Amino acid sequence: MGLLEEIRDKYHPEPDDIEKIKIETGHVAFTAAGNKSPKIGREIKFSLWYLAALALIEKNVGLDKFVDEKLNDPRVTNLANKVDAQLVDSLGFGARVSVIMKNGEEYKAFRRKQKGHPENPLSTRELEKKFRDAAKMTITEKNIEMLIEKIKSIEHVADIREIVDLLH
């Protein structure tokens, strides 16, 4: 889970009550997601500004959120415009975020290594959730669950077609 999602789940800030969102991140994340003004929904995944807004508004930020409707949603756009994202080379793979409310409250979070880094790996549960979120756009729920079980016990899969056939 991302830092802003952690803040959302812990403090439940109302997007309309947010004054400013500060993000400091290292070179890799800033370069990968440095698109301040995406033109189409699929480009949201490359924008710290829009990703931050979605993380605070949506329950789950998956591939299904990278659509034109979200890019043109006034709530998302207004919150993205409140983001101040800065490159801080010394953070490396880390990030520091702060959500400043209009009433002066401030919610902060820091992570030295991004989730998924070898020093901060995803749990099995997080990997499964990430897979479900990505796969649900093209694979039935039943097949997703069967795929997860097959992959968890791949040593017992006699023929790779058992897995490939579930991808349809």
N, C-alpha and C positions, 0 to 999 in steps of 0.2 A: 504494500500500500504506500502511496506517495505521502509526502509530508503534509501537503494541503488536505488530502483526504483524512489523514489522522487528525488534523485540526478540526475539520468539518465534523467528524464523528465524535470527537471529545467535547468540543465547545458549541457546536451547532450555530455558527454565526449566520445571521440572516444576510443574504447578499445585499439587500438595500441598505443595511446598516454598516456596510464596510466602507471605510474611507480610502484605504490604500492597501495594496498587497506588495510586499517587497520580496524579491527572489534574488538570491546570490548563488551562482553556481559556477562550476569549473568549465574549462574550455570545451570538453567533449559534449556535455549537455547543451551548453550555450550555442555551439556550432550546429548541432543536430536539430535543435528546436529554436533557432534564432529568427524564425520568420514572424515578424511582428504583425504583418498584415496578410494573412492567407486570403487567397482569391476564391478557392473552392473548398468544400467541406473536407475532402481528403487531406488537404494541407494543414488542417488543425493539428494533426499529430506532430507537426514540425514547428509548432508555435507555443513557447512557454506561456505567452499571454493568454491564449485561448485554452490551453490545457489547464492553467491555473483557474480560470473562470469555471470551466466544466467541473473540475475537481471539487469546487466549493458549492456548486449548484446541483450536480447530478449525484445520485446514489452510487453509480458505477460508471466509470469512464472506460468504455471499450470501443472496439472498432465501429460499433453501430452508432456511436456519437459523432464520428467524423463525417458529417453530412452537411449539405448546404443549409438545411433547416436550422442547425445549431449555429452555423456561421452567421446566419441572418437573424438569429433570435436576439431581440433587444436586451434581454436580461444577461445573456452571455457576452454580447458586445460591450455593454456598459461596464460589466465587471472586468473584462479584458482590458478596457481602457484605464482601469485603476491599478494595473500592474506596472511596477517598476522593476524590470529585470536587469541585473548587472552581471557582467563577467568578472569573476574573481579567480584568477589563475591559481592562487594558493589553495583553493578548495579542491583542486584536482577532480576526483569523481564525486565529491561531496556536494551538499547543498544546504543553504540556510534560508528559511522562509519566515515571514512575519506578516500577520494579518492585523491591521490596525483598524479598529472600529471607530465610528463617528463619536462614540461616548468616551474615547480615550483608551479603552481596553486594548491590550495587544496580546496576541497569541503567537508564540514562537515555536519553531521546531528546527532541528539540525540533524543531519546525517552525514557521517564521514565518508561512507561509501554507499552508492546507490543500491537499492534493492535489486538483487540478482547478481551483484558483484560476488566473486568467490569469497570475499571476506564478509559478505552480508547476503548469503544465499536465500533463495525462495524456499519455503517449506513445500512439502508434497501437496498440501492443501492449496497453497497459493499457486503452485504450478497447474494444478487441476482447474482452478478457477480461471486462470489466464487462458488455458486451453479451451475451456467451455465458452468463454466470452468470444474468443476468436472463431471457434468452429461453428457456433450457433447460426452464423450467417449462411452456412452452406450445407451443414450436416444435421440430420434429425437428432433430437435429444436422446432418443433410444440408442442410436449409433454412437453418439458421443460417449455415453456411459459405457457401452460395450468396448469402444476403443480404449478408454482409460483402463478398464479392467484387463484387456489384452496386453496393453503396454506394461502395466504393472507386473504382469506375469509372462513377459515376453519369452522367457526361457522355456515355456511350455507351448509356445506357438510353433506348430509343426511346419506351417506353410505361410509365408508372408502374405499370400492372397487373403488369409483370414483377416488381416488388418486392412489391406488395400480395398477389399470389397466393402468395408464399412465406411470408406471415405466418400461414398456416393449417396 
